[in-house]
Amino acid sequence: MKKCTAARFLLTVVFAFALLAPLGAVELPGLFADRMVLQSGVEAPVWGKARAGDEITVTFAEQTKRVKAGADGRWIARLDPLEPSAQPRELVVTGPDGEARFTDVLVGEVWLCSGQSNMEKPIGERRRQKPVFNAEEEIRAADFPQIRLFRVKKTRADEPRDDVELAAPWTVCSPDTIDAIKFSAAGYFFGRKLHTELNVPVGLVEASWGGTRIEPWTAPEGFDAVPELSVFAVAARQPGAKVENTQPSSLYNAMIHPLAPYAIRGVIWYQGESNLTSGDGANYAQKMVALVQGWRAAWKSEMPFYYVQIAPFLYHVARNTQVASPEAAPILQEAQTRAMQLLPRTGMVVTTDLVDDLFDIHPRNKRDVGERLARWALAHDYARSDVVFSGPVFQSMEVKGQLAYLTFDHVHGGLVTNDGKPPRWFVIAGDDGVFYPAKAVIEGGRVILSNPKVPAPKTVRFAWDEAAQPNLFNKAGLPAVPFRMDAGK
């Protein structure tokens, strides 16, 4: 917690002897600091601890809010909705025995960036990871004083904490800082796109941890919302308890719960590889529902949640003791796609075209990942009707003799291939359920499939393999979403 200058020594003594209540100084969570960004357009909560009954005054941007600390010393004030502003201002919090004064505070768009190693991956080199493409150039160009970066330290907790541990406090984005604090490349490129398109300050809060499953990131209340996950809900409330060799809610307790209710616009998420290698692909959609519902409950907001579909990788070759089939990855990808249907205000980025090495689980093209996430936000949260946010999505099939005619949503000017060759990675089957590679031809807004061994097509799969890197796109340059018509059969 950040402390006022007054009574600092006294507070140190209090903490040292583990007394039950602070003796007068105002404390605020680590999110409140110099160089922070406050979310525009909504109430902005400011909260902390003081002595029970103390009056606390919060002043910012010609607003003054007064509240009293409750019996437990907790207090919360809510600033009225703020207009975006790049003008550096002070946020001042005053109590009976001192004040906390935060400088260079901007108002703009704040997003939480979370997940496992593909979200954690920085622009430059990382142990056992290659840098992103054009890393040196991207770092040199990262001079954006209105983009502010905040990193949460990796830690776990058995119960919800009041404050996060800091890996990096609010930091002005510059060539030196972006590399020094190893901020998320996907998060940075997302925020940069928003900043340059909207011309407002952007605050990015990163809470990520490589190799982690989705369950530790999920709130107990999220598990409660999905009856099929009741075993996780029970374990989440039992300190140290594990299910499927993971501790539910342990990362949420330490790295996410303390961030709420800091006002944010929404969340971007890149995770799933660890659940695939645990053989959990088919259940991932329900676990996404639990994750999103739990976080929304913590913020008391139906905030948008945009995420990245796992990329092509030779799982069953590189990790053959964990993944037995090349269909395991598409099963999890399918669950990620299904999560969009189960959850309002969500969107998914497809990455089948962004992999240069099928033996590298950390694809180097994070710029397109971040910018595709930003497309979802620009189109849905910032009223940019000119922004295309999705690649082609399968809609229906019509069969005429030996030919299967597929139609798609989100064609945006028509279907194309990114290499000028016929579409790849389509297979078709008849009543016998045996799939054969399909000859594919684009005709207007449709794809026509055929194979002489399938005289009467019944079902189709597209990109149904862990290594699939198909070439079907819309004219906006976004790839088609993998699918199968025979799901659940």
C-alpha positions in Angstrom: 0.0 0.0 0.0 1.2 3.6 -0.7 1.4 5.7 2.5 1.1 9.4 3.3 4.3 11.1 4.3 2.9 12.0 7.7 3.1 9.3 10.4 5.2 7.0 8.1 7.4 5.9 11.0 4.4 5.2 13.2 2.8 3.1 10.5 6.0 1.1 10.2 5.8 0.3 13.9 2.2 -0.6 13.6 2.8 -3.1 10.8 5.9 -4.5 12.6 3.8 -5.4 15.6 0.8 -6.6 13.5 -1.7 -4.4 15.2 -5.3 -4.7 14.0 -5.9 -1.1 12.8 -3.9 1.7 11.3 -3.3 4.7 13.6 -4.4 7.5 11.3 -2.4 7.6 8.0 -4.3 7.2 4.7 -3.3 4.2 2.7 -4.1 3.5 -1.0 -3.4 0.5 -3.1 -0.3 0.5 -5.4 -2.4 1.2 -8.4 -2.7 4.8 -7.2 0.7 6.4 -7.9 2.4 9.1 -10.0 1.9 8.7 -13.7 -1.3 6.7 -13.5 -4.2 6.8 -16.0 -7.7 7.1 -14.8 -10.5 5.7 -17.0 -12.6 8.3 -18.7 -16.4 8.3 -19.2 -17.3 6.3 -16.1 -17.2 6.8 -12.3 -13.6 6.4 -11.2 -13.3 4.8 -7.7 -10.5 5.8 -5.4 -10.2 3.7 -2.2 -8.0 2.7 0.7 -7.7 2.4 4.4 -7.6 4.9 7.3 -8.7 5.0 10.9 -12.3 4.1 11.5 -14.6 7.2 11.2 -11.9 9.4 9.7 -13.1 11.8 7.0 -11.2 11.4 3.7 -11.1 14.0 1.0 -10.3 13.2 -2.6 -9.6 16.0 -5.0 -9.0 15.8 -8.8 -9.9 17.8 -11.9 -12.0 20.4 -10.0 -13.9 17.7 -8.2 -13.8 17.2 -4.4 -15.3 14.1 -2.8 -15.6 13.5 0.9 -16.2 10.1 2.5 -15.8 8.5 6.0 -13.9 5.4 6.7 -16.1 2.5 7.9 -15.7 0.6 11.1 -13.0 -1.5 9.4 -11.1 1.5 8.2 -12.0 1.0 4.6 -13.3 3.9 2.5 -14.1 4.5 -1.2 -14.8 7.7 -3.1 -16.1 7.9 -6.6 -15.1 10.6 -9.0 -17.7 11.7 -11.5 -17.1 10.6 -15.1 -14.0 12.4 -16.5 -13.3 13.6 -19.9 -10.1 12.3 -21.6 -7.2 14.5 -20.9 -3.4 14.5 -21.6 -2.9 17.4 -19.2 -0.8 16.2 -16.2 -2.8 16.8 -13.0 -2.6 15.9 -9.4 -4.8 13.5 -7.5 -4.8 14.4 -3.8 -6.1 12.2 -1.0 -6.3 13.9 2.4 -7.0 12.4 5.9 -6.8 13.9 9.4 -3.1 13.1 9.8 -1.6 13.6 6.3 -2.2 13.4 2.6 -1.1 11.4 -0.5 -0.4 13.4 -3.6 0.0 11.8 -7.0 1.4 13.8 -9.9 1.3 13.5 -13.7 -2.1 11.8 -13.7 -3.8 11.5 -17.1 -7.3 10.5 -18.1 -8.0 8.1 -20.9 -8.5 4.4 -21.7 -7.4 1.7 -19.2 -7.2 -2.0 -20.2 -6.1 -5.0 -18.2 -3.8 -7.4 -20.1 -3.6 -11.0 -18.7 -2.9 -14.6 -19.6 0.1 -16.9 -19.8 3.4 -16.6 -21.7 2.1 -15.4 -25.0 0.7 -12.4 -23.2 3.7 -12.1 -20.9 6.2 -12.2 -23.8 8.0 -8.8 -24.2 9.2 -7.2 -27.4 12.9 -8.0 -26.8 14.6 -11.2 -25.9 13.4 -13.4 -23.0 14.9 -16.6 -21.7 14.1 -19.4 -24.1 12.1 -17.0 -26.3 13.0 -15.2 -29.5 12.3 -11.4 -29.7 9.3 -10.3 -31.7 9.9 -9.4 -35.3 11.8 -6.1 -35.8 12.3 -5.9 -32.0 15.0 -3.3 -32.1 13.1 -1.0 -34.4 9.9 -1.4 -32.4 11.7 -0.6 -29.1 13.3 2.5 -30.6 9.9 3.6 -31.8 8.2 3.1 -28.5 8.2 6.8 -27.6 4.7 7.4 -26.3 4.6 9.6 -23.2 0.8 9.3 -23.1 0.9 5.5 -22.8 1.5 4.4 -19.2 2.5 0.8 -18.2 1.9 -1.0 -14.9 3.0 -4.6 -14.2 1.8 -6.8 -11.4 4.4 -9.1 -9.8 3.9 -12.9 -10.2 2.5 -14.2 -6.9 -0.2 -16.6 -5.5 -2.4 -16.3 -2.6 -4.9 -18.7 -0.8 -7.3 -15.8 -0.1 -8.2 -12.6 -1.9 -5.6 -9.8 -1.1 -6.2 -6.1 -0.7 -3.2 -5.1 -2.8 -0.9 -6.4 -5.6 2.8 -6.7 -5.4 4.5 -4.6 -8.0 6.8 -5.7 -10.8 6.8 -2.2 -12.2 4.7 0.8 -11.0 3.1 3.2 -13.4 5.8 4.0 -16.0 5.8 6.3 -19.0 6.3 4.3 -22.2 9.6 5.0 -23.8 12.3 3.1 -25.7 14.2 2.6 -22.4 11.2 1.7 -20.2 9.4 -0.7 -22.5 12.5 -2.9 -22.7 13.6 -2.4 -19.1 10.3 -3.5 -17.5 9.7 -6.3 -20.1 6.2 -5.2 -20.7 3.8 -7.5 -22.7 4.4 -7.1 -26.5 0.8 -8.0 -27.3 -0.5 -5.6 -24.7 1.8 -2.8 -25.9 0.8 -3.1 -29.6 -2.9 -3.2 -28.5 -2.5 0.0 -26.5 -0.4 1.7 -29.2 -3.1 1.1 -31.7 -5.8 2.5 -29.4 -3.7 5.5 -28.6 -2.8 6.4 -32.2 -6.4 5.8 -33.4 -8.2 7.6 -30.6 -5.5 10.2 -29.7 -6.2 9.8 -26.0 -4.0 8.6 -23.1 -3.9 4.8 -22.6 -3.1 2.9 -19.4 -2.2 -0.7 -19.6 -2.1 -3.0 -16.6 -0.3 -6.3 -17.1 -1.0 -9.3 -14.9 0.3 -12.4 -16.6 2.3 -15.6 -15.9 3.8 -18.0 -18.3 2.8 -21.7 -18.1 -0.4 -21.1 -16.1 -3.8 -22.6 -16.6 -7.1 -20.8 -16.6 -8.4 -22.1 -13.3 -5.9 -20.2 -11.0 -7.0 -16.9 -12.7 -10.7 -17.6 -12.1 -12.6 -16.1 -9.2 -14.5 -18.4 -6.9 -17.7 -16.5 -7.9 -16.9 -17.4 -11.5 -16.9 -21.1 -10.7 -20.1 -20.6 -8.8 -21.8 -19.4 -12.0 -21.0 -22.7 -13.8 -22.5 -25.8 -12.1 -20.2 -28.1 -14.1 -17.3 -26.5 -12.3 -18.5 -26.9 -8.7 -15.5 -29.0 -7.7 -13.3 -26.0 -8.5 -15.6 -23.6 -6.6 -15.2 -25.8 -3.5 -11.4 -26.0 -3.8 -11.1 -22.3 -4.4 -12.3 -21.7 -0.9 -10.1 -24.2 0.7 -6.5 -22.8 1.2 -4.0 -24.9 -0.6 -6.6 -27.3 -2.2 -5.9 -28.5 -5.7 -8.0 -29.9 -8.5 -6.4 -31.5 -11.6 -3.0 -30.5 -10.1 -3.8 -26.8 -10.0 -4.9 -24.4 -7.3 -8.1 -22.7 -8.3 -8.3 -18.9 -7.8 -4.7 -18.6 -6.4 -3.6 -16.1 -9.1 -6.9 -14.3 -9.1 -6.6 -13.8 -5.4 -3.1 -12.2 -5.6 -3.0 -10.6 -9.0 -6.5 -9.7 -10.2 -8.8 -9.3 -7.1 -6.7 -6.4 -5.7 -7.1 -4.4 -8.9 -10.9 -4.1 -8.6 -12.7 -1.8 -8.6 -10.1 0.4 -10.4 -12.0 1.7 -13.4 -11.0 0.0 -16.6 -12.6 -0.2 -20.0 -12.0 -3.9 -20.5 -9.7 -6.9 -20.7 -7.5 -8.6 -23.3 -6.5 -12.2 -22.6 -4.1 -14.7 -24.2 -4.1 -18.1 -22.6 -5.0 -21.7 -23.3 -1.8 -23.6 -24.2 -1.5 -25.0 -20.6 -5.1 -26.2 -20.6 -4.5 -28.0 -23.9 -1.5 -29.9 -22.6 -3.5 -31.0 -19.6 -6.1 -32.5 -22.0 -8.7 -30.0 -21.1 -9.7 -28.6 -24.5 -13.3 -29.7 -24.6 -14.1 -28.0 -21.2 -12.4 -24.8 -22.0 -15.5 -22.9 -23.1 -17.2 -23.4 -19.7 -14.0 -22.3 -18.0 -13.9 -19.2 -20.1 -17.4 -18.5 -18.9 -16.3 -18.8 -15.3 -13.3 -16.6 -15.8 -15.2 -13.8 -17.5 -18.2 -13.9 -15.2 -16.0 -13.9 -12.2 -14.0 -10.9 -13.3 -17.1 -9.0 -14.3 -18.6 -9.7 -10.9 -15.5 -8.3 -9.2 -15.8 -5.1 -11.2 -19.6 -5.1 -11.1 -19.4 -4.4 -14.9 -20.2 -6.2 -18.1 -16.9 -5.0 -19.4 -15.7 -6.2 -22.8 -13.3 -9.2 -22.9 -11.3 -9.9 -26.0 -9.0 -12.8 -26.3 -6.6 -14.7 -28.6 -7.2 -18.2 -30.0 -4.1 -20.4 -29.5 -1.8 -20.5 -32.5 -0.7 -23.4 -34.6 2.0 -25.5 -32.9 3.1 -29.1 -33.3 1.9 -30.1 -29.8 1.6 -33.8 -30.3 5.2 -33.9 -31.8 7.0 -31.6 -29.4 4.9 -32.6 -26.3 3.9 -36.1 -27.2 3.6 -37.2 -23.6 1.0 -34.6 -23.0 -0.8 -34.3 -26.3 -1.7 -37.5 -28.1 -3.5 -36.2 -31.2 -3.1 -33.4 -33.7 -6.8 -32.8 -33.1 -6.4 -31.7 -29.5 -5.5 -28.1 -30.4 -8.5 -27.6 -32.8 -10.8 -29.0 -30.1 -9.5 -26.3 -27.7 -9.7 -23.7 -30.5 -13.3 -24.8 -31.1 -14.1 -24.2 -27.4 -12.5 -20.8 -27.6 -14.8 -20.0 -30.5 -17.8 -21.3 -28.7 -17.1 -19.0 -25.7 -18.0 -16.1 -27.9 -21.5 -17.6 -28.3 -21.9 -18.1 -24.6 -20.6 -14.7 -23.4 -21.9 -11.3 -24.6 -19.3 -8.6 -25.3 -16.5 -10.9 -26.1 -14.4 -11.3 -29.2 -11.7 -13.6 -30.5 -8.5 -13.0 -32.6 -7.5 -15.8 -35.0 -3.7 -16.4 -35.4 -3.4 -19.2 -37.9 -1.4 -16.9 -40.2 0.9 -15.5 -37.6 3.3 -18.4 -37.0 6.7 -18.6 -38.7 7.9 -21.8 -36.8 5.5 -24.6 -35.8 8.0 -25.7 -33.2 7.9 -22.3 -31.4 5.0 -22.0 -29.0 5.7 -18.3 -28.7 5.0 -16.9 -32.2 7.1 -13.8 -32.8 4.4 -11.7 -34.6 2.8 -10.0 -31.6 2.2 -6.7 -33.4 -0.7 -8.2 -35.5 -2.0 -10.0 -32.3 -2.2 -6.7 -30.5 -3.6 -4.7 -33.4 -6.3 -7.4 -34.1 -7.4 -7.2 -30.5 -7.5 -3.4 -30.9 -9.8 -3.9 -33.9 -12.4 -5.5 -31.7 -12.2 -2.7 -29.1 -12.3 0.1 -31.8 -15.3 -1.4 -33.5 -17.3 -2.3 -30.4 -16.3 0.1 -27.7 -15.3 3.2 -29.6 -18.0 3.3 -32.3 -15.6 2.9 -35.2 -17.9 1.5 -37.8 -15.2 1.6 -40.4 -13.0 -1.0 -38.6 -13.2 -4.7 -39.6 -12.8 -6.9 -36.6 -13.3 -10.5 -37.7 -12.3 -12.8 -40.5 -14.7 -15.0 -42.3 -17.0 -17.1 -40.1 -18.7 -20.2 -41.5 -22.4 -19.7 -41.8 -24.0 -22.5 -43.8 -23.6 -25.3 -46.4 -25.7 -26.1 -49.4 -25.1 -29.4 -51.3 -25.8 -29.7 -55.1 -24.8 -33.1 -56.3 -21.1 -33.6 -55.5 -20.5 -30.0 -54.7 -20.7 -28.3 -51.3 -21.3 -24.6 -51.3 -20.2 -22.8 -48.1 -21.2 -19.3 -47.2 -19.5 -17.1 -44.6 -20.3 -14.1 -42.4 -17.7 -11.3 -42.2 -16.5 -11.5 -45.8 -16.1 -7.7 -46.0 -15.7 -7.2 -49.7 -15.3 -10.9 -50.6 -13.3 -14.0 -49.9 -9.7 -14.2 -51.0 -6.5 -16.2 -50.3 -3.5 -14.4 -49.0 -1.2 -16.2 -51.5 -3.4 -16.3 -54.6 -3.6 -20.1 -54.5 -6.8 -22.2 -54.0 -8.1 -22.4 -50.4 -6.3 -25.0 -48.3 -7.2 -27.1 -45.2 -10.7 -28.0 -46.2 -11.8 -31.7 -45.8 -15.2 -33.2 -46.6 -17.0 -36.4 -45.7 -20.2 -38.2 -46.7 -22.5 -40.5 -44.7 -19.5 -42.8 -43.8 -17.8 -40.0 -41.9 -14.5 -40.5 -43.7 -12.8 -37.2 -44.5 -11.0 -36.5 -47.7 -9.0 -33.4 -48.7 -11.3 -31.1 -50.7 -10.7 -29.2 -53.9 -11.7 -25.7 -53.0 -12.7 -22.8 -55.3 -13.8 -19.3 -54.3 -16.9 -18.1 -56.2 -18.0 -14.7 -55.1 -18.8 -14.9 -51.4 -18.8 -18.7 -51.3 -16.3 -21.5 -51.2 -17.1 -24.6 -53.4 -15.8 -27.9 -52.2 -15.6 -31.3 -53.9 -13.8 -34.6 -53.9 -14.6 -37.5 -56.3 -14.5 -39.9 -53.4 -17.4 -38.1 -51.7 -20.4 -38.2 -54.1 -22.8 -36.7 -51.6 -21.1 -34.4 -49.1 -22.6 -34.3 -45.6 -20.1 -32.4 -43.4 -17.0 -30.2 -43.6 -14.0 -29.3 -41.5 -11.7 -26.4 -42.0 -8.2 -26.0 -40.4 -8.9 -29.0 -38.2 -5.3 -29.8 -37.3 -2.8 -28.3 -34.9 -0.5 -27.4 -37.8 -3.1 -25.8 -40.0 -2.1 -22.5 -41.5 -4.9 -21.9 -44.0 -4.9 -19.2 -46.6 -8.6 -18.1 -46.6 -9.1 -14.5 -45.7 -11.5 -11.6 -46.3 -10.4 -8.6 -48.2 -9.7 -6.7 -45.0 -6.8 -9.2 -44.4 -8.2 -11.2 -41.6 -8.1 -15.0 -41.6 -11.1 -17.3 -41.5 -12.1 -18.9 -38.2 -11.4 -22.7 -38.0 -14.5 -24.9 -37.7 -16.1 -28.3 -38.0 -19.7 -29.0 -38.8 -19.7 -32.4 -37.0 -19.0 -31.0 -33.5 -20.2 -33.4 -30.8 -20.7 -36.3 -33.2 
